[in-house]
């Protein structure tokens, strides 16, 4: 009994995490998205293209983007490692869901759809500044993410407001996926009820 509950909770967590990881990764690798949320100057577009090309390359050498300082290029390498780790995590979550597909029943999907909606609302209670800082302190403890706006390019092209919009767009994409999950469940429920009612009527 306990084992089944744990496995179902794990499936819910895996579905929710996979949803938002997928949303984030789709946006990260889309250069047009950066322009949509503010990085729309010619300099920003050029830098974004170079950044996305760097993320797509198989090399894990430090970035060599001419417009950026050595510290900024070093930070991009750390960012690439984090994104690669997220890709691996997404793959593992999906593989686990395939292995545990017998536990991914309607109730699990229902709870996952609800959690997809509620999780961002809980995060919105916290100040974005605090979340932003904690994220960087956790994943970039070496401190090469702190830049002087007067002398560096990254912080001017991608200010904190840019990441607020980025986070909001990930949430919207997640909600869209959650809506599809809940809509599909509702439709399947109606079909099941119709078949059940029809079978009872036929017997009578």
TITI-381623 format. One record per residue: x, y, z of N, C-alpha, C, O in turn; residue in one letter. Coordinates in steps of 0.02 Angstrom, whole numbers, padded with zeros to 5 digits, always signed. Last residue first. Example, Ala and Ser with C-alpha at 12.3 -4.5 7.8 and 13.67 -1.06 7.14 Angstrom:
+00642-00112+00354+00684-00053+00357+00645+00002+00394+00670+00057+00402S
+00660-00284+00390+00615-00225+00390+00660-00165+00390+00712-00166+00423A
END
This chain:
-01533-00190-00971-01603-00185-00951-01648-00198-01010-01709-00196-01004X
-01418-00192-01047-01434-00251-01006-01507-00251-00986-01540-00303-00983X
-01419-00064-01099-01424-00121-01145-01444-00185-01108-01482-00226-01134X
-01401+00013-00985-01464+00019-01022-01474-00041-01067-01530-00067-01073X
-01269-00024-00955-01323-00037-00906-01390-00036-00941-01432-00080-00929X
-01203+00025-01068-01200-00047-01054-01255-00067-01005-01285-00121-01011X
-01228+00162-01057-01253+00126-01115-01256+00050-01101-01304+00016-01120X
-01156+00192-00940-01229+00202-00942-01261+00162-00999-01313+00131-00990X
-01027+00164-00988-01054+00129-00929-01130+00133-00928-01163+00083-00916X
-01013+00253-01093-01009+00181-01106-01040+00141-01049-01074+00091-01060X
-01023+00373-01021-01071+00358-01074-01073+00283-01088-01126+00253-01094X
-00913+00364-00936-00981+00367-00907-01033+00348-00959-01081+00313-00944X
-00809+00367-01033-00817+00308-00988-00888+00307-00959-00919+00254-00957X
-00829+00492-01087-00836+00434-01130-00848+00371-01088-00890+00329-01105X
-00803+00570-00974-00870+00573-01005-00881+00512-01049-00936+00484-01050X
-00668+00538-00953-00718+00523-00901-00788+00521-00931-00827+00476-00916X
-00611+00589-01068-00608+00517-01057-00660+00495-01004-00690+00442-01009X
-00631+00725-01042-00662+00694-01101-00665+00618-01093-00716+00587-01108X
-00554+00743-00929-00626+00757-00926-00663+00723-00984-00717+00696-00975X
-00427+00715-00982-00455+00674-00929-00531+00682-00925-00567+00633-00917X
-00413+00820-01073-00414+00750-01097-00444+00704-01046-00483+00659-01062X
-00412+00928-00985-00465+00923-01036-00471+00851-01061-00526+00825-01069X
-00295+00901-00912-00360+00902-00878-00418+00895-00927-00467+00861-00912X
-00198+00910-01017-00204+00850-00976-00273+00846-00943-00306+00794-00946X
-00219+01040-01063-00229+00984-01109-00239+00919-01070-00283+00879-01087X
-00182+01110-00948-00251+01116-00974-00267+01058-01020-00322+01030-01018X
-00046+01079-00940-00091+01057-00888-00164+01059-00910-00203+01015-00893X
-00002+01147-01053+00004+01074-01052-00043+01045-00999-00076+00995-01010X
-00030+01276-01009-00061+01252-01071-00059+01175-01073-00108+01143-01092X
+00052+01284-00897-00021+01286-00889-00057+01261-00951-00109+01228-00946X
+00177+01286-00961+00159+01231-00917+00083+01227-00906+00055+01173-00906X
+00168+01408-01028+00175+01346-01067+00155+01285-01025+00121+01240-01048X
+00163+01490-00914+00108+01490-00962+00109+01426-01004+00058+01395-01015X
+00290+01463-00857+00228+01448-00820+00169+01443-00868+00129+01397-00863X
+00373+01515-00955+00378+01444-00938+00314+01422-00903+00287+01368-00917X
+00336+01649-00945+00321+01613-01007+00325+01537-00995+00285+01499-01023X
+00386+01683-00819+00314+01687-00831+00295+01647-00893+00242+01614-00894X
+00524+01669-00842+00491+01625-00794+00416+01624-00806+00384+01571-00805X
+00540+01775-00933+00558+01707-00952+00522+01657-00907+00493+01608-00931X
+00508+01884-00857+00465+01868-00914+00477+01796-00937+00431+01761-00957X
+00616+01875-00769+00547+01873-00743+00499+01854-00798+00454+01813-00788X
+00722+01892-00855+00712+01826-00825+00644+01819-00792+00617+01764-00787X
+00706+02028-00885+00705+01978-00939+00690+01909-00910+00650+01872-00939X
+00730+02087-00763+00662+02090-00791+00653+02039-00847+00599+02011-00856X
+00868+02073-00750+00824+02031-00708+00753+02030-00735+00718+01979-00730X
+00933+02082-00921+00925+02105-00851+00877+02059-00813+00849+02013-00842X
+01021+02049-01044+00974+02005-01008+00968+02027-00935+00996+01994-00891X
+01099+02157-01082+01057+02124-01132+01002+02083-01098+00945+02083-01121X
+01162+02188-00961+01125+02240-00997+01077+02210-01048+01021+02235-01057X
+01226+02073-00924+01177+02101-00877+01136+02157-00909+01081+02172-00887X
+01314+02052-01035+01259+02006-01019+01205+02038-00976+01146+02030-00991X
+01415+02153-01037+01361+02152-01087+01301+02111-01064+01244+02132-01074X
+01494+02263-00916+01481+02198-00947+01418+02200-00990+01374+02242-00981X
+01507+02384-00852+01564+02359-00892+01551+02293-00928+01593+02270-00967X
+01396+02420-00781+01431+02473-00817+01484+02446-00865+01504+02480-00912X
+01353+02310-00710+01314+02332-00768+01349+02384-00810+01334+02391-00869X
+01456+02185-00661+01448+02257-00656+01412+02281-00719+01438+02273-00775X
+01391+02026-00606+01425+02070-00654+01411+02143-00639+01360+02160-00608X
+01393+01865-00550+01384+01934-00527+01426+01981-00570+01487+01977-00572X
+01426+01740-00584+01364+01765-00613+01352+01838-00593+01304+01869-00617X
+01531+01680-00520+01546+01714-00583+01483+01739-00619+01486+01756-00678X
+01517+01608-00400+01506+01681-00400+01520+01717-00465+01520+01779-00466X
+01517+01476-00369+01582+01506-00382+01577+01582-00390+01628+01616-00387X
+01387+01431-00365+01418+01452-00302+01486+01486-00311+01510+01520-00266X
+01268+01420-00452+01331+01452-00472+01369+01477-00410+01381+01537-00403X
+01160+01362-00391+01187+01329-00450+01253+01360-00475+01288+01329-00516X
+01137+01441-00274+01135+01368-00272+01173+01337-00330+01213+01291-00320X
+01142+01573-00313+01187+01551-00259+01192+01475-00257+01244+01447-00241X
+01040+01570-00410+01110+01581-00430+01159+01560-00376+01212+01532-00391X
+00927+01547-00330+00943+01503-00387+01016+01509-00406+01051+01459-00416X
+00931+01656-00245+00941+01589-00218+00960+01540-00272+01002+01496-00262X
+00902+01761-00337+00966+01759-00301+00981+01689-00275+01037+01664-00282X
+00772+01724-00377+00825+01735-00426+00894+01728-00394+00939+01695-00420X
+00701+01725-00257+00707+01663-00296+00766+01667-00344+00804+01619-00352X
+00713+01861-00225+00739+01811-00179+00750+01744-00215+00801+01711-00206X
+00647+01921-00333+00717+01938-00318+00749+01884-00275+00806+01864-00288X
+00516+01876-00322+00558+01850-00376+00632+01863-00363+00675+01822-00379X
+00450+01827-00164+00477+01881-00206+00524+01852-00260+00566+01810-00245X
+00322+01701-00163+00388+01723-00144+00412+01779-00190+00396+01778-00249X
+00206+01676-00232+00200+01706-00165+00267+01734-00143+00270+01785-00108X
+00243+01608-00343+00229+01679-00351+00220+01714-00284+00224+01776-00280X
+00247+01477-00299+00311+01512-00309+00301+01587-00315+00344+01626-00294X
+00111+01449-00299+00147+01448-00235+00213+01486-00241+00233+01522-00196X
+00089+01455-00434+00053+01502-00391+00087+01506-00322+00091+01559-00292X
+00164+01348-00483+00185+01417-00497+00151+01468-00452+00181+01519-00435X
+00082+01239-00424+00152+01251-00407+00176+01322-00423+00205+01354-00379X
-00048+01232-00481-00038+01260-00415+00034+01278-00399+00047+01327-00364X
-00040+01175-00610-00070+01241-00601-00050+01273-00535-00035+01333-00532X
+00020+01054-00584+00050+01097-00635+00024+01168-00629+00060+01217-00640X
-00072+00997-00497-00008+01020-00471+00027+01067-00519+00060+01115-00499X
-00174+00962-00588-00187+01011-00536-00122+01041-00509-00117+01101-00499X
-00105+00865-00664-00133+00925-00696-00146+00980-00646-00133+01039-00659X
-00078+00771-00564-00023+00805-00599-00047+00869-00632-00014+00921-00628X
-00204+00728-00529-00164+00762-00478-00106+00800-00511-00088+00854-00488X
-00236+00667-00654-00277+00721-00626-00237+00761-00575-00236+00823-00578X
-00140+00568-00665-00141+00622-00715-00181+00681-00689-00164+00739-00702X
-00181+00490-00556-00113+00518-00558-00110+00576-00607-00081+00628-00591X
-00308+00452-00598-00301+00494-00538-00232+00527-00536-00226+00585-00516X
-00279+00372-00711-00317+00434-00718-00307+00480-00658-00300+00541-00666X
-00109+00313-00687-00180+00305-00700-00214+00373-00702-00182+00425-00695X
+00032+00258-00691+00008+00323-00716-00065+00315-00737-00081+00310-00796X
+00073+00133-00661+00050+00173-00604+00024+00242-00626-00003+00280-00586X
+00117+00082-00779+00059+00049-00748+00031+00089-00690-00027+00081-00671X
+00235+00152-00806+00173+00173-00840+00110+00140-00810+00055+00168-00817X
+00364+00150-00759+00309+00148-00710+00241+00164-00741+00196+00187-00706X
+00439+00162-00876+00447+00102-00834+00387+00094-00787+00363+00038-00775X
+00398+00290-00915+00386+00233-00959+00389+00167-00919+00347+00123-00928X
+00445+00364-00809+00372+00362-00820+00354+00305-00867+00301+00274-00860X
+00581+00347-00827+00549+00320-00767+00474+00315-00775+00443+00267-00751X
+00597+00418-00946+00611+00347-00944+00578+00313-00884+00551+00259-00889X
+00567+00547-00900+00524+00516-00952+00534+00440-00953+00487+00402-00961X
+00671+00568-00810+00602+00570-00787+00555+00535-00837+00511+00498-00817X
+00782+00560-00897+00774+00510-00843+00702+00509-00818+00674+00455-00805X
+00759+00674-00976+00761+00607-01007+00750+00553-00955+00713+00506-00967X
+00770+00774-00879+00707+00765-00915+00704+00695-00946+00653+00662-00942X
+00905+00757-00843+00853+00747-00793+00786+00735-00827+00748+00690-00806X
+00968+00794-00963+00976+00725-00937+00921+00709-00887+00893+00654-00889X
+00927+00928-00966+00909+00883-01020+00914+00810-00998+00870+00769-01012X
+00989+00976-00851+00916+00976-00855+00891+00930-00910+00840+00898-00902X
+01124+00964-00889+01099+00925-00833+01022+00921-00833+00994+00869-00817X
+01125+01061-00989+01138+00991-01007+01112+00945-00952+01082+00893-00966X
+01106+01172-00907+01055+01155-00957+01063+01083-00980+01014+01047-00990X
+01226+01170-00833+01161+01165-00799+01107+01142-00848+01067+01098-00833X
+01318+01188-00937+01321+01127-00896+01254+01115-00860+01230+01059-00856X
+01282+01317-00980+01276+01259-01026+01276+01193-00987+01238+01148-01004X
+01318+01391-00867+01248+01389-00888+01236+01328-00933+01187+01292-00926X
+01456+01375-00872+01419+01348-00815+01345+01342-00831+01312+01293-00811X
+01479+01444-00992+01497+01373-00987+01459+01340-00929+01434+01284-00936X
+01440+01571-00954+01401+01535-01004+01417+01461-01005+01373+01420-01017X
+01544+01605-00868+01477+01595-00840+01433+01556-00890+01393+01514-00870X
+01647+01622-00959+01652+01569-00909+01584+01553-00880+01567+01494-00868X
+01601+01735-01024+01607+01673-01062+01612+01613-01015+01586+01559-01030X
+01614+01825-00916+01548+01811-00945+01549+01746-00985+01502+01706-00980X
+01753+01824-00898+01708+01802-00843+01639+01785-00870+01609+01736-00848X
+01797+01876-01019+01816+01808-01000+01771+01780-00945+01752+01722-00946X
+01660+01967-01096+01723+01962-01059+01738+01889-01043+01696+01845-01053X
+01592+01968-01264+01589+01956-01192+01658+01952-01161+01707+01937-01194X
+01607+01976-01399+01580+02035-01366+01582+02028-01290+01575+02078-01254X
+01653+01847-01440+01698+01905-01439+01673+01965-01399+01712+02000-01368X
+01634+01700-01357+01594+01751-01390+01632+01818-01384+01643+01842-01329X
+01672+01567-01322+01720+01615-01351+01682+01669-01390+01697+01682-01448X
+01646+01464-01177+01621+01503-01234+01675+01552-01258+01716+01576-01219X
+01749+01324-01137+01721+01390-01119+01699+01426-01183+01730+01419-01235X
+01694+01162-01198+01746+01213-01187+01713+01279-01170+01654+01288-01185X
+01612+01063-01231+01604+01091-01164+01663+01135-01146+01680+01144-01088X
+01529+01037-01389+01589+01053-01350+01571+01081-01281+01522+01119-01274X
+01417+01024-01467+01433+00968-01422+01492+00983-01376+01503+00947-01327X
+01305+01167-01475+01368+01134-01494+01385+01078-01444+01369+01085-01385X
+01198+01231-01419+01185+01173-01463+01248+01135-01482+01244+01077-01501X
+01255+01336-01351+01219+01285-01313+01208+01222-01355+01210+01166-01328X
+01305+01409-01460+01351+01381-01412+01318+01325-01371+01348+01273-01359X
+01186+01450-01519+01231+01407-01557+01281+01372-01510+01297+01314-01520X
+01141+01533-01415+01103+01472-01431+01146+01423-01472+01143+01363-01461X
+01241+01634-01425+01230+01598-01362+01194+01531-01376+01215+01479-01351X
+01226+01684-01553+01290+01654-01534+01282+01611-01471+01313+01558-01466X
+01095+01733-01542+01111+01682-01592+01175+01646-01574+01179+01585-01580X
+01113+01829-01441+01069+01772-01429+01085+01716-01478+01087+01658-01458X
+01196+01923-01506+01221+01887-01448+01180+01824-01435+01207+01771-01418X
+01107+01967-01606+01171+01937-01625+01198+01895-01567+01222+01839-01578X
+01004+02020-01527+00990+01965-01574+01054+01929-01593+01056+01867-01597X
+01073+02122-01460+01043+02067-01422+01030+02007-01467+01043+01950-01448X
+01105+02207-01567+01159+02178-01526+01133+02116-01488+01167+02065-01485X
+00978+02243-01609+01021+02205-01655+01078+02171-01616+01096+02114-01631X
+00856+02209-01478+00901+02253-01515+00945+02211-01561+00949+02150-01553X
+00778+02125-01401+00760+02133-01471+00804+02182-01510+00790+02196-01568X
+00740+02056-01274+00808+02059-01303+00802+02066-01379+00819+02020-01416X
+00600+02047-01244+00639+02107-01229+00707+02112-01259+00732+02168-01270X
+00531+01933-01280+00524+01957-01211+00574+02012-01193+00590+02023-01135X
+00560+01910-01413+00490+01920-01394+00483+01950-01324+00437+01988-01311X
+00694+01879-01415+00673+01944-01442+00602+01960-01420+00586+02019-01409X
+00688+01750-01363+00725+01802-01326+00704+01872-01349+00697+01918-01309X
+00620+01678-01462+00588+01690-01398+00621+01747-01360+00587+01787-01327X
+00708+01657-01565+00655+01707-01575+00620+01725-01509+00595+01780-01501X
+00791+01551-01522+00817+01620-01523+00763+01673-01530+00770+01729-01504X
+00759+01422-01421+00724+01459-01474+00747+01532-01474+00725+01571-01432X
+00807+01354-01313+00839+01340-01378+00804+01374-01436+00816+01358-01494X
+00725+01397-01209+00796+01412-01207+00829+01404-01276+00872+01444-01294X
+00599+01341-01241+00609+01414-01245+00683+01431-01249+00703+01476-01287X
+00623+01205-01219+00597+01227-01284+00610+01302-01293+00630+01323-01348X
+00660+01209-01084+00710+01191-01135+00687+01211-01205+00728+01233-01246X
+00539+01245-01019+00599+01287-01013+00648+01272-01070+00675+01319-01100X
+00454+01137-01053+00436+01206-01070+00498+01251-01071+00507+01290-01117X
+00524+01030-00994+00512+01031-01067+00497+01102-01090+00524+01125-01140X
+00515+01067-00861+00581+01060-00892+00574+01064-00968+00613+01098-01002X
+00377+01062-00841+00411+01127-00838+00482+01124-00866+00507+01174-00892X
+00353+00923-00864+00315+00976-00899+00353+01041-00900+00360+01073-00953X
+00436+00859-00774+00448+00851-00846+00413+00906-00886+00440+00931-00935X
+00373+00896-00653+00442+00918-00667+00457+00913-00742+00487+00959-00770X
+00250+00829-00670+00252+00901-00660+00322+00929-00678+00327+00978-00714X
+00294+00696-00683+00254+00727-00736+00257+00803-00731+00266+00838-00781X
+00361+00674-00562+00397+00667-00626+00360+00701-00683+00391+00733-00725X
+00258+00691-00468+00316+00736-00467+00353+00734-00534+00374+00786-00559X
+00177+00581-00508+00151+00650-00509+00208+00700-00513+00208+00745-00555X
+00267+00476-00482+00242+00487-00550+00214+00558-00558+00226+00591-00608X
+00280+00488-00343+00339+00498-00386+00317+00512-00458+00346+00555-00491X
+00152+00456-00306+00177+00523-00291+00238+00539-00335+00246+00594-00359X
+00153+00321-00347+00106+00369-00378+00128+00441-00366+00124+00482-00412X
+00251+00269-00262+00261+00267-00335+00215+00316-00371+00235+00347-00420X
+00189+00290-00138+00253+00323-00153+00265+00325-00228+00286+00376-00255X
+00078+00206-00151+00068+00278-00142+00131+00316-00160+00128+00368-00193X
+00140+00081-00162+00099+00106-00217+00089+00181-00212+00091+00217-00263X
+00201+00073-00036+00242+00072-00097+00204+00101-00156+00231+00139-00196X
+00091+00065+00048+00135+00124+00052+00177+00130-00011+00187+00185-00037X
+00042-00060+00000+00000+00000+00000+00044+00063+00000+00035+00108-00041X
END
